[in-house]
Amino acid sequence: MATISGVGLSWRSNLSQIPSSNPSPSPSPSSRRRVFSPIKMAVSVDKKNFTLQKSEEIFNAAKFVLLSSPPSPKALSRPSRRCSGSIRLFWSSSSRHSWPQLFLDHALSGYCKSSSSQQKDLHSPLVADSSCFVEELMPGGVNSPVRAFKSVGGQPIVIDSVKGSHMRDVDGNEYIDYVGSWGPAIIGHADDEVLASLAETMKKGTSFGAPCVLENVLAEMVISAVPSIEMVRFVNSGTEACMGVLRLARAFTSRPKIIKFEGCYHGHADPFLVKAGSGVATLGLPDSPGVPRAATIDTLTSPFNCLSTVENLFETHKGEIAGVILEPVVGNSGFIAPKPDFLNALRQITKENDALLIFDEVMTGFRLAYGGAQEYFGITPDLTTLGKIIGGGLPVGAYGGRREIMEMVAPAGPMYQAGTLSGNPLAMTAGIQTLKRLKELGSYEYLDKITGELIQGIVDAGKRAGHKFCGMYISGMFGFFFTEGPVYNFEDAKKSDTAKFARFHRGMLEEGVYFAPSQFEAGFTSLAHTSEDIQQTIAAAEKVFRQI
Ligand SMILES: Cc1ncc(COP(=O)(O)O)c(C=O)c1O
């Protein structure tokens, strides 16, 4: 049975995920830390080729011009312009060494001293504008809602490059990153071996639209790692994986209804946008407009960790429930662990009712343990969804499970599901390299150690400063709330002082630490995070807790 220890509430099941005969950690990640090097990647803008390296040269030159030729008071008193095709650099008010918009405009016009067409050519990838430009291009200025900093206020950081445990923004500020691209970066960002393998694969092409060896290699690795998976289907995102698994559960059981938990997020497909977590929770959105009633009528919900509600639902809808889907450890309402017997009880009740138990391990897969939450807790579901880590930072998702169920999937069976880029060689390559690294002995022990130190340090600092505060972690996944806790479900999570969290988030950003810009998201560490990163983060938290 699992036990809880310390402030970190580190759940340890009796099933050790790493043979205890080798307690030594993997080679120190500090040896893997590298100085940032510019990403040399061709980018096409207005049919002209640019490189990110070029952008960086321009940016640095702009700073130089600014220093040698400061803007006139008149220039500084100019009212902010709408974007006009000249270069607009993003100015983040949160950046520690950022440059006000007008300074940069001035600096760049000095640097460019060129025709307007040349200036347009220089409309390079680091162009962004906090006040008007970005939001005019994309809804909210982003391609996924939580990135927009809506719940913590201020402007989002525009990232230029990532390496190891660090991110660097377009202003040149560095941050210790605890978002990890929302989970995939578990061995650290832009790992050299992953990049080298991708370069090799790329020589052979980027997409075949036909079977390839690499997808078989990754399938083999996933099947041998994840206890419930006997067959797997790769898709391109976690959302797709959850859509596929829902159709499969309904097809296999010939039943329409599904139970999901409040605050759990299973991607943005219609049937799951009911009391969902992640961006839906962060933005406080009700069920999204555009989702027809018919799409959600068969979605039943229960508070997480509340077995009696699940029992009642099975009683009320006898013979109609295809399955129960959940994040075995919730990461989309903040971090919420299951009560000791909860997963086991769900396994029992689904079996008794001939329904399927589905673990959405898009976040927890290969993160809590090599075999995911199901290995960590010793509970085997019927079906599992994966994403994030198995793509090593490239777009991927997967669903898998018992052979007799998976054989329902087309073309082996009648349940249709397909994907143009599914199993594409690049995502497979990055996934294979990432899993190889994770499989090295000591990986999860290292994650557990540094994450434990991090959460213990932050919780202690928060309490010392007099805040109502609690934090939890398992392996490389963690969360904290501005409430005394305990936090067992989304209702408990909502008791957190989110205004205080916003101030904390902003303060930490100023100190060079990047946490998820939402109270309702989990945090992630990686093998590239060093003790130095952790200590620096705790010291920053200590300072920020006293200010908020
Ligand atoms: C548990 C879980 N399921 C599904 C998804 C959706 O995955 P994606 O964003 O790749 O569509 C997420 C995304 O964060 C997730 O955390």
The ligand as an SDF file (V2000), in Angstrom:
LIG
                    3D

 16 16  0  0  0  0  0  0  0  0999 V2000
   -3.9690   14.3510  -19.0170 C   0  0  0  0  0  0  0  0  0  0  0  0
   -4.0440   15.0040  -20.3520 C   0  0  0  0  0  0  0  0  0  0  0  0
   -4.7890   14.4560  -21.3220 N   0  0  0  0  0  0  0  0  0  0  0  0
   -4.8730   14.9950  -22.5440 C   0  0  0  0  0  0  0  0  0  0  0  0
   -4.2030   16.1530  -22.8470 C   0  0  0  0  0  0  0  0  0  0  0  0
   -4.2950   16.7450  -24.2120 C   0  0  0  0  0  0  0  0  0  0  0  0
   -3.0660   16.6020  -24.8540 O   0  0  0  0  0  0  0  0  0  0  0  0
   -2.6670   17.5840  -26.0640 P   0  0  0  0  0  0  0  0  0  0  0  0
   -2.4830   18.9330  -25.4980 O   0  0  0  0  0  0  0  0  0  0  0  0
   -1.4060   16.9630  -26.6090 O   0  0  0  0  0  0  0  0  0  0  0  0
   -3.7940   17.5250  -27.0500 O   0  0  0  0  0  0  0  0  0  0  0  0
   -3.4260   16.7650  -21.8650 C   0  0  0  0  0  0  0  0  0  0  0  0
   -2.7160   18.0250  -22.1510 C   0  0  0  0  0  0  0  0  0  0  0  0
   -2.1130   18.6410  -21.3350 O   0  0  0  0  0  0  0  0  0  0  0  0
   -3.3440   16.1810  -20.5960 C   0  0  0  0  0  0  0  0  0  0  0  0
   -2.6160   16.7260  -19.6100 O   0  0  0  0  0  0  0  0  0  0  0  0
  1  2  1  0
  2  3  1  0
  2 15  2  0
  3  4  2  0
  4  5  1  0
  5  6  1  0
  5 12  2  0
  6  7  1  0
  7  8  1  0
  8  9  2  0
  8 10  1  0
  8 11  1  0
 12 13  1  0
 12 15  1  0
 13 14  2  0
 15 16  1  0
M  END
$$$$
